[in-house]
Amino acid sequence: MSVHKEVKKITTNTLLKMKAAGEKISMITAYDFSFARLFDAAGIDVILVGDSASNVMAGHETTVPITLDQMIYHAQCVVRGIDRCLVVVDMPFGSYQSNSDIALASAIRIMKESGAHSIKLEGGAEVVESIRKIVSAGIPVMGHLGLTPQSIYKFGTYNVRAKEEAEAAQLKKDALLLQEAGCFALVLEKIPASLAREVSQSLAIPTIGIGAGADCDGQVLVMHDMLGINNTFRPRFLRQYLNLQESITGAVQQYIQDVKSSDFPSQAESY
């Protein structure tokens, strides 16, 4: 008789418990089945199906062009690859900004069609009504403050946010507002470490930092940056754990050479 080992699934509640226990949360982006399966098996806590797919998968300059249908497709692929981690899906630009009814309809589509566990959207006070509506429909929401890449054309730059007192005060206010609206966690992107610490300590819900210092309750990186698949993007906050660009280029060049010299396939590799 085979004993099926029960897989302990990570839920939004798990993340709250991790914060309370002082255990850091690990989060990484993924956009397809194969990488999601690898990351889940490696023990990652959260996979973010990021709208960064717009950049790293589709080659766009910003996250703005990616559509709701495309985000659902990537989320479906990721969900098929996981057994235990929590899957969060970014709501793309235009799928929630105009009004809360559209926001709810978009969130429902993501949940129904992808099988993911939660959604993430960017912004503070201006999206609170949408967050309340989505949460009241039973859909967990992760917030996102600081540098909000979908608003790149408003900012005009990817520089650190909330360095000035007024913007920092607004961010602190927004963080409490998002918690009160029912968010289960909050991404803090490219803000001063001291501000991120203060916000993290002021909230009962966990914060996930990207370029926001070591005092957030967790960290997130884009897989292509962290694995060195893309070596052109090297911000200060990025720690690169592999140089896959080099390894993959070397492997492909060797393959080309072996094909051209008739070294591949060998007799042993033929039928």
C-alpha positions, 0 to 999 in steps of 0.5 A, a space after each residue: 500500500 502506498 502512503 500518499 504524503 499530504 502536501 502542506 499548501 501555502 495559503 494567505 493565512 500561512 503568510 500571516 502566520 509566517 509574519 507573526 512568527 518572524 519567518 521570512 517569505 520567499 517569492 519569485 515570478 514565473 510565467 510557465 509550467 516548467 519553471 513553476 514546477 521547478 520553483 514549487 519543488 524547490 520550496 518557494 512560498 509564493 509564485 507571482 505571475 507578474 505583469 513583468 511577463 510583458 517585458 521578459 516574455 513578450 519583449 515590451 518596454 513596459 508592463 502596460 501592453 499586456 492584456 488580461 487574456 495574456 495574464 490568464 494564459 500565463 497563470 493557467 500555465 503556472 497553476 498546472 505546475 504547482 502542488 503547494 505554493 501560493 499563486 498570485 496573479 497581477 491584474 494588468 494595466 486597464 483591467 481595474 483602474 477605470 471602475 470597481 465593477 470592471 476591477 471585480 469582473 477582471 479579478 473573477 475572470 482570473 480566478 475562474 479561468 486560471 485556478 490561481 489563489 489571489 490577485 495583485 493590483 497596484 496603487 493606494 487610495 485610488 484603488 481602495 474601492 476596487 479592493 474592497 469589492 474584490 475582497 468582498 467577493 471572496 478573492 484575496 488581494 495583494 497590494 502594491 505600493 512604492 514604485 508601481 511600474 504600470 504608472 511608469 508614464 506618470 512617473 517618467 522614471 523607475 527611480 526610488 519612490 517616497 524619498 520626500 516626506 509628503 510621498 512617504 506620508 502618503 505611502 504610510 497612509 495608503 498601506 494602512 488603508 490597504 490593510 483596512 480594505 482587506 489586503 492579505 499582503 503588500 508589495 513594497 517596491 523601490 522605497 527607502 529601507 527605513 520607510 519599508 521597515 516602518 511600514 512593515 512594523 505598522 501592519 499586521 499583514 506581511 510586506 514583500 520587498 523588492 528594492 525595499 531593504 531587509 526589514 520587509 517580511 519577505 522578498 520577491 525577484 523576477 526570475 529572469 533577473 535572478 537567474 541571469 537569463 537577462 544580464 542587461 537589467 542590473 539594478 542595485 537591489 538585484 542579487 544574481 544567483 546564476 548566469 544562465 545567459 552565459 551557460 545557455 549561450 555556451 550550450 547552444 554554441 556547442 550544439 551548433 558546432 556538433 551539428 555542423 561537424 556531424 558530431 551530433 547525433 552519434 551512433 549511440 544517439 541513433 536508432 
